Structures are given as structure tokens and as C-alpha cells.
């Protein structure tokens, strides 16, 4: 299974190598845009893409990006809740 995280292309950093800077939830990282480069590279600035292991794999629209980010935040909160519950159960078992 692969997980793509939505990121917004904010800058073309190396046109020759098809590299760009993407903002992924406030963190900027350089990504390869070869999979989504189908025209002038500058047209990608402001576009959203699913980012996976340093590659912009596919374009997505802003609404889909927002929904995916919200779902990922929800999964993170659910994971924190499960971990807290597991820690509580472990503490209760230690008292018995």
C-alpha cells in the first residue's frame, strides 16, 4: 500500500531535473514532478499533487486535497486516542 500526502507546488527549483518545491502541511520539501509535468513547468505552481516518497504522483484539485488532509488529521487523532486507551489499560493491569 502506498500513501500519498497532498502537497502544493510552490516553486520550480530545477527545471532540467524536473524538481520543484512542494508545501506539505506547512513543511517544504523538494519533489520530482516528472509524473505531472505535461506542459510548461511554471503552470504547476499553485497546483496540488499527491506526494509519495519525493515524487508528485498525480494532480488533485484543492477540494480533494483539503478532504484528504482532514481525513489524515482524523486518522492521527484516532491513533492518539487508541494509544492513550492502550496506555490506560496497561496502567490498570499494573494495579491489579
C-alpha positions in Angstrom: 0.0 0.0 0.0 1.3 3.5 -0.8 0.1 6.6 0.9 0.2 9.9 -1.0 0.1 13.2 1.0 -1.4 16.3 -0.6 1.1 19.0 -1.3 1.0 22.3 -3.2 3.7 23.1 -5.7 5.1 26.5 -4.7 8.3 26.8 -6.8 10.2 25.1 -9.7 13.7 24.6 -8.2 15.5 22.7 -11.1 13.7 22.6 -14.4 16.4 20.4 -16.0 15.9 17.7 -13.4 12.1 18.3 -13.1 12.3 19.3 -9.5 10.0 21.6 -7.5 9.4 22.7 -4.0 6.1 21.5 -2.5 4.4 22.7 0.7 3.1 19.6 2.5 1.1 20.8 5.6 3.5 23.7 6.2 6.7 21.7 5.6 8.5 22.4 2.3 10.3 19.7 0.5 11.8 19.2 -2.9 9.9 16.7 -5.1 10.3 15.3 -8.6 7.4 16.5 -10.8 8.1 14.3 -13.9 4.9 12.3 -13.4 2.7 15.5 -13.5 4.7 17.7 -16.0 2.6 17.8 -19.1 3.1 21.4 -20.1 5.1 24.5 -19.1 6.5 23.8 -15.6 5.5 27.2 -14.4 1.9 26.2 -14.8 2.4 23.7 -12.0 2.9 26.5 -9.4 -0.1 26.6 -7.1 -1.3 23.2 -8.2 -2.0 20.4 -5.7 -0.5 16.9 -6.1 -0.3 13.7 -4.2 3.3 13.4 -2.9 4.8 9.9 -2.3 8.5 9.3 -1.4 9.7 12.5 -3.0 7.5 12.3 -6.2 4.5 14.2 -7.2 2.4 11.2 -8.4 -0.8 12.8 -9.6 -2.6 16.1 -9.7 -5.6 16.7 -7.4 -7.9 19.6 -7.0 -7.9 21.9 -3.9 -11.1 20.4 -2.6 -9.8 16.8 -2.8 -6.5 18.0 -1.1 -8.4 19.6 1.8 -10.6 16.5 2.3 -7.6 14.2 2.2 -5.7 16.3 4.7 -8.7 16.4 7.0 -9.0 12.6 6.8 -5.3 12.2 7.6 -5.6 14.5 10.6 -8.6 12.4 11.8 -6.6 9.2 11.5 -3.8 10.8 13.5 -6.2 11.8 16.2 -7.8 8.3 16.2 -4.3 6.8 16.6 -3.5 9.0 19.5 -6.8 8.0 21.2 -6.1 4.3 20.7 -2.6 4.7 22.1 -3.9 6.6 25.1 -6.5 3.9 25.7 -3.8 1.2 25.4 -1.6 3.1 27.9 -4.6 3.4 30.3 -5.4 -0.4 30.0 -1.7 -1.2 30.7 -1.8 1.1 33.8 -5.0 -0.6 35.1 -3.4 -4.1 34.6 -0.4 -3.0 36.6 -2.6 -2.1 39.6 -4.4 -5.4 39.7 
